[in-house]
Amino acid sequence: MPDTHTVEFEVTDELADRYARTVVDRVILPRTGLLSRPAFLIVPLLLMVPLVVFGWLPPAMFAMLALLAAGFVVVGMMRRSVCLSEARSSVLAPFEGQLHRRMRVDFSEDGIRMEAPAIQSTATWNELGEVLLWPDFWLLRLRAGGQFVVPAAAITPELGDLIRRKAAAAGAEVREDVG
C-alpha cells in the first residue's frame, strides 16, 4: 500500500472511559436544555416549600411531586450509567480476555484497515458516512454501522488532511467539536 499512514495505540481502560464519556455526553445523551438537568426538577420543589408551610399545598401532594421528581432523576442517572457502560464495552469488546489491547489502523488512498489481536476489518472511503473530530479522538463512522476510533494525538497533519479529503470525496459529513 503506497503512502499508508499507520496509527498504533494501546486501548487502555482510561481511553475506553474517555471515549464513553465523550460519546454519551455529545452524541447519545447530549446535555442541552434545562430538561436534562436534575436541578430543573429539584429547584421548583424547593420553591414550593413555602406553599406547604403556609398551607396552600397539601403535604401529601408535595411528597408525591418530590417522589416523582426523584424518580425522574434516578431514571436519568441509570440511563446515563447504562449508556456509559455500553459505550465502554463497545471499545473493549474486541479485546475480551486479551492481555494486550494493541490496535493498528492503516489509512491509505484506497481505504482504512483496522487490526487488533482478535479482529481485522477493512473499509473503503466510499463507506465512510461521518467523521466526528473531538479534542481527544476522531470517530470515523461507516454507513453500514461500524466505526473506527483513533486518538487525536495519533493523527498527524498529513493523516488529518487525508481523512478530510477522502471524507469530502465520499460525501461524508465532517463535524468538528472543539470542546
C-alpha positions in Angstrom: 0.0 0.0 0.0 1.8 3.1 -1.1 1.6 6.2 1.0 0.0 4.5 4.0 -0.4 6.3 7.3 -0.3 3.8 10.2 -1.6 4.6 13.7 -0.9 2.2 16.5 -2.1 2.6 20.1 -3.0 0.7 23.2 -6.7 0.6 24.0 -6.5 1.3 27.8 -9.3 1.4 30.3 -8.7 5.2 30.5 -9.1 5.6 26.7 -12.3 3.5 26.8 -13.7 5.6 29.7 -12.9 8.9 28.0 -14.4 7.7 24.7 -17.6 6.5 26.6 -18.0 9.9 28.4 -17.4 11.8 25.1 -19.8 9.8 23.0 -22.5 9.7 25.7 -22.3 13.4 26.5 -22.0 14.6 22.9 -24.0 12.1 20.8 -26.2 9.7 22.8 -27.4 11.9 25.7 -26.3 15.5 24.9 -26.9 17.7 27.9 -28.7 20.5 26.2 -31.5 22.4 27.7 -33.0 22.6 31.1 -34.9 19.3 31.0 -31.6 17.3 31.0 -30.6 18.7 34.4 -31.8 17.4 37.8 -31.9 20.9 39.1 -34.7 21.6 36.7 -36.8 19.2 38.8 -35.4 19.9 42.2 -35.5 23.8 42.3 -39.2 24.0 41.6 -39.8 21.6 44.5 -37.7 23.8 46.8 -39.7 26.8 45.7 -42.9 25.0 46.7 -41.8 24.6 50.3 -43.4 27.9 51.4 -46.7 26.8 49.8 -46.7 23.8 52.0 -45.6 25.8 55.1 -48.5 28.3 54.6 -51.0 25.5 53.9 -51.6 26.3 50.3 -50.3 23.0 49.1 -51.1 19.7 50.9 -48.0 18.0 52.2 -49.1 14.7 50.6 -49.2 16.5 47.2 -45.8 17.9 47.8 -44.5 14.4 48.7 -45.9 12.9 45.6 -44.3 15.6 43.4 -41.0 15.1 45.2 -41.1 11.4 44.7 -42.0 11.9 41.0 -39.0 14.3 40.6 -36.7 11.9 42.4 -37.9 9.1 40.1 -37.0 11.1 37.0 -33.6 11.9 38.4 -32.9 8.3 39.3 -34.1 7.0 35.9 -31.9 9.6 34.2 -28.9 8.6 36.2 -29.5 4.9 35.5 -29.9 5.6 31.8 -26.7 7.5 31.6 -24.9 4.8 33.6 -26.1 2.1 31.2 -25.1 4.2 28.1 -21.7 4.7 29.6 -21.2 1.0 30.2 -22.4 0.0 26.7 -20.1 2.6 25.0 -17.1 1.5 27.1 -17.9 -2.1 26.3 -18.1 -1.4 22.6 -14.4 -0.2 22.7 -13.2 -3.1 24.9 -15.2 -6.0 23.4 -12.7 -6.9 20.7 -10.1 -7.4 23.4 -12.0 -9.5 25.8 -9.7 -12.0 27.6 -6.6 -10.4 25.9 -3.5 -9.3 27.9 -2.5 -6.8 25.2 -5.0 -4.4 23.7 -3.0 -3.1 20.8 -4.9 -1.5 17.9 -3.4 -0.8 14.5 -5.2 1.3 11.9 -3.8 1.8 8.4 -5.1 4.7 6.3 -4.3 4.7 2.6 -5.6 6.2 -0.6 -7.7 3.0 -1.1 -9.3 2.8 2.4 -9.0 2.0 6.1 -7.8 -1.2 7.6 -8.2 -1.9 11.3 -6.3 -4.7 13.0 -6.4 -6.0 16.6 -5.4 -9.4 18.1 -8.8 -11.0 17.5 -10.2 -8.9 14.7 -9.4 -7.5 11.3 -11.6 -5.1 9.3 -11.3 -3.1 6.2 -13.4 -0.3 4.7 -13.3 1.8 1.5 -13.5 5.5 1.8 -16.9 5.4 0.0 -18.2 3.5 3.0 -17.4 6.5 5.3 -20.6 8.2 6.4 -19.4 10.6 9.1 -16.3 11.9 10.8 -16.5 13.4 14.3 -13.5 15.4 15.4 -13.2 15.7 19.2 -10.3 17.0 21.2 -9.3 13.5 22.5 -10.1 11.4 19.4 -11.6 11.1 16.0 -14.5 8.9 15.3 -15.0 7.6 11.8 -18.4 6.1 11.3 -19.2 3.9 8.4 -22.5 3.9 6.5 -23.0 0.2 7.3 -22.8 0.8 11.1 -19.2 0.1 12.0 -16.8 2.7 13.3 -13.1 3.4 13.9 -11.9 5.4 16.9 -8.5 6.9 16.8 -6.8 9.0 19.5 -6.4 12.6 18.3 -2.8 12.7 19.4 -2.0 10.0 16.9 -3.5 12.0 13.9 -0.7 13.7 12.1 -1.5 16.8 10.0 -0.9 14.7 6.8 -3.3 12.0 8.1 -5.9 14.6 9.1 -5.7 16.1 5.6 -6.1 12.6 4.0 -9.2 11.8 6.2 -10.8 15.2 5.5 -10.1 14.9 1.7 -11.4 11.3 1.4 -14.5 12.1 3.6 -15.3 15.1 1.3 -14.9 12.9 -1.8 -17.2 10.2 -0.2 -19.8 12.8 0.7 -19.3 12.1 4.4 -20.1 14.8 6.9 -17.2 16.1 8.9 -18.2 17.6 12.2 -15.7 19.3 14.4 -16.4 19.8 18.1 -13.7 21.8 19.8 -14.8 21.3 23.3 
